[in-house]
Each structure stands twice: as C-alpha cells, then as structure tokens.
Amino acid sequence: MQTDKERLLELLSRGNWTPEEEQWLHRRLAEEDPLVQEVLSAYFREDLEAGSTIDPAVSQRMHAQLRERIAGEYPAPVARNPIYRRTAWLAAAAVIIFAAVAAWWWRQPAPLSRQPAQVVSLPIRPGHNGAILTLGNGRQVELDSVGNGAVAVQGNTQIVQRNGQLSYEGEHAAAAPSATVYNELKTPKGRQFHITLPDGTKVWLNAASSLRFPAAFPGGKRMVELQGEAYFEVAGKADQPFFVKVKDMEVAVLGTSFNVNAYGDQGGVFTSLLTGSVRVNSGGATALLQPGQQAESLPQSAIRINKNPDLQQVTAWKNGMFLYRAENIRVIMQQLSRWYDIEVEYAHSTDELFYVELPRNSPLDEVLKILTLTGKVKFKIEGRKIIVS
C-alpha cells in the first residue's frame, strides 16, 4: 500500500485526478504540514538545483487541468444568495491546489539564475477600507482618519461610523427636509467602503468610485448617482422605488441585490442581478432583468442581455477576492491598477486567458508572481509603474 508521501508524489506527477484523489490532494496541500513541504521540495528539486523556473511541461499540464476543471465543472451561476459562494468544490480544489503549489514555490530561496528582474518585491500594499465623505455644506471628512462614533449631524440625521462602515441614523432619517441636501461618498484608488443609506439600503463601493445620495430621502422615488462600481442591497419599499443613475443610464429597483460596473475604461455599463428584479433604461431602450442575468448598456446602442454571466467573478471584489476565469491580462491589470493605485503600461500584450483566485489583501508582488508563474506574461517594475510584456 502506498504511503502518503508516495501518493502525493504520484498524484502530482500524474495529474488527471479522480474526484476522490483531488479532494484528498486538496486536503493535504491545504494542511501545509512538513510532509507536504518535503514532497513539494522533492517534486521540484531538479528545477531548483538547475536554477530554472518550473518545468514548462509541468506548468502547462497543471494549467490545462485547471482550465478543464473550471470550464467543465462550474455550473451556470444560480442567484440564490448575493454572498460569494463556491458552487463547484472540485473546481475550487483545482484552483487551491495550483495556488498552494505556486505559493510554496515562491517561498523558496531563489537561485541567482532565476531571472530576478522579471518580478521584484514591491513595497506596494493592497487597498483598504476608506473613503472621503463630502457633506451638503461642502465640508469633507476623510473617513480613514476618524474612529468610531458620530462623524456629522445633518438635521435630525446623525452620520455614524462603526468599524469601517458608515450609517445614517435618527428617527426622521427617511423624512424629507425642507430642502434636499446631498452627500457624496468617494473612494480614491486603493480604497473601498461600505455604507448604509438613510433608507436602510446597503452599498459596497469599489475603488475609484463615487456615490451621490440625499442625506434624507424625500417622498416619491429614491435616486442615487454612481460612478465606478458598487454592489447594492436595496431596502424594499413598494411605494418608493429605488433608482441608480449611471451616466445616461438608469436602473429601477423595488427591492433586490445587484452589482453595477460603470468604470470608464470598460466602455459600457454592466448591471448584474443576483436577486429580485431590475429594469434597465438606456438611450430609449428598456430591459427587465431576471436573477442571474446581466445587462450591458453601450452609448447609443441597444441593451445586450447575458443570460449566463459569472456572478461569482462579478461580485468577488465585494467579498475580498480576485477571481478571474478565462480573463485577459488587460482586464486583470485594470482592476489591479485601481486597487493598488499603480500605473500600467504594455510593452507587448497577449491574448492568453488567465485563471486566478487570490485574496484582495495580497501584496502586489505576490499577485504578479502568481501571474508570472503561468509563463504567459512578464512584468518590469519602475516605482509604481508596471510594464507588461
């Protein structure tokens, strides 16, 4: 009978695992016990001694398996819950296995011949919770630098920050003031924030985004204005529909959870519905979304409906993850530039697709190392500028 060590070596060398083998391998790699370290060291010893990167054949096989698992075993997303969840254990295991091997590899001391110029350790940390709140009177409050407690008072509404979240509180928070006062919440690059609006609607604001909203919602419809990206969990009020205005597009809601991505570098506006229903109005065109669908609105164009978007990838940012399945490097670097506040240039580009799953609190150098490990892309670092080739 095989020992655990023999089985680990055999599975890593062979690939093409059965579901039972894959689950066993996932458990052992996740444990990171001394035996796992010894086996990984033996598996890559020849490469380490030769001072090279991972054998291209091994890397190619691992990535081919990863693609096959993800493409074949992730079902179409089902909008049962707005919270990020893994819907296919085996595909997730394949991702974690690759990430564990990659993380182990980069923890090893690098020989002098391992091309250190490709990726250099950077003092660039990931983004964090923080935002700038602009009140109706023009006063600005940098929420990063204030602790828990009252931030400001507007009429009968008290603005309170608790553990990195902002909320509007008071008996008359939803009543209309004599003149509607608007606030704006802005997240610069490298920051994100969570706010509860005066009506109880919860909004997660991604990096490089802004949300303009009334300090107290008057009667009739509730209207907010968005730039960038946000995830909404709208408080249901049948007699007071909720609207999100984005450029020349409008999303009408009664009570639901959805994501709106309106970054200017992506051309269109993407509205992804998780629960409930929303109506998208853009340029005279109208579309009613069902849960699990995504609308793409382009200027002076009809609304395109995607009936099978990857909602886990869409909302991964809100749940603290980078998640890319068959994504090109330009889309990935656009997101990294906003989260790490970096500049990106392209010496050369690639049409290769990437499969990556990493926490958003990872330092930038770790993210770049994982991408470099695929053998599809290299990076040159110049201060806060990343050159992709």
Stockholm file with secondary structure:
# STOCKHOLM 1.0

chainA/1-389         MQTDKERLLELLSRGNWTPEEEQWLHRRLAEEDPLVQEVLSAYFREDLEAGSTIDPAVSQRMHAQLRERIAGEYPAPVARNPIYRRTAWLAAAAVIIFAAVAAWWWRQPAPLSRQPAQVVSLPIRPGHNGAILTLGNGRQVELDSVGNGAVAVQGNTQIVQRNGQLSYEGEHAAAAPSATVYNELKTPKGRQFHITLPDGTKVWLNAASSLRFPAAFPGGKRMVELQGEAYFEVAGKADQPFFVKVKDMEVAVLGTSFNVNAYGDQGGVFTSLLTGSVRVNSGGATALLQPGQQAESLPQSAIRINKNPDLQQVTAWKNGMFLYRAENIRVIMQQLSRWYDIEVEYAHSTDELFYVELPRNSPLDEVLKILTLTGKVKFKIEGRKIIVS
#=GR chainA/1-389 SS CCCHHHHHHHHHHHCCCCHHHHHHHHHHHHHTCHHHHHHHHHHTHHHHHHTCCSCHHHHHHHHHHHHHHHHHHCCCCCCSCSSCCCSCHHHHHHHHHHHHHHHHHHHSCCCTTSCTTSSCCCCCCCCEECCEEECTTSCEEEGGGCCSEEEEEETTEEEEEETTEEEEESTTTTSCCSSCCEEEEEECTTEEEEEECTTSCEEEECSSEEEEEESSCCSSCEEEEEEEEEEEECCCCTTSCEEEEETTEEEEESSCEEEEEECGGGSSEEEEEEESCEEEEETTEEEEECTTCEEEECTTSCCEEESSCCHHHHHGGGGTEEEEEEEEHHHHHHHHHHHHTCEEEESSCCCCEEEEEEETTSCHHHHHHHHHHTTSCCEEEETTEEEEC
#=GC SS_cons         CCCHHHHHHHHHHHCCCCHHHHHHHHHHHHHTCHHHHHHHHHHTHHHHHHTCCSCHHHHHHHHHHHHHHHHHHCCCCCCSCSSCCCSCHHHHHHHHHHHHHHHHHHHSCCCTTSCTTSSCCCCCCCCEECCEEECTTSCEEEGGGCCSEEEEEETTEEEEEETTEEEEESTTTTSCCSSCCEEEEEECTTEEEEEECTTSCEEEECSSEEEEEESSCCSSCEEEEEEEEEEEECCCCTTSCEEEEETTEEEEESSCEEEEEECGGGSSEEEEEEESCEEEEETTEEEEECTTCEEEECTTSCCEEESSCCHHHHHGGGGTEEEEEEEEHHHHHHHHHHHHTCEEEESSCCCCEEEEEEETTSCHHHHHHHHHHTTSCCEEEETTEEEEC
//
